């Protein structure tokens, strides 16, 4: 994708990555897919350990939401999950073109990293979570808020879902 994070239509360019959260019970991992057209989180999965199944669950959610004729680019870093044959086979099966960042270059996936920063700043940093359930609830609620209510200047003062809906009418 070469740091071209601009998309002219929904489901054209997607980005993904995994980020880690900590609570008193341990670590929680979030794996989302974000549409670069409207910054909407199309699909995501939470897991209590880094594992390949998490990424595949998230990808299956996203594929189920894509129109049959969609042929998006899906960009990620070079994480081991994205190099697995089953992951790459699923992308090919659904006509999704894989794009990967250069090695050790977080700017190549800046669009996803910026979402992680925003999420952590707005609902995680400075707070203490005792249980996985508390943390999971906050993340679920934030993603719903982010997609449906949180307005963005670059989306003309609309939320991601409002912007997508308006663009399709």
Secondary structure, 3 states (H helix, E strand, C coil): CCCCCCCCCCCCEEEEEEEEEEECCEEEEEEEEEECCCCCEEEEEEECCCCHHHHHHHHHHHHHHCCCCCCCEEEECCCHHHHCHHHHHHHHHCCCEEEECCCCCHHHHHHHHHHHHHHHHHHCCCCCCCCHHHHHHHHHHHHHHHHHCCCEHHHCCECHHHHHHHHHC
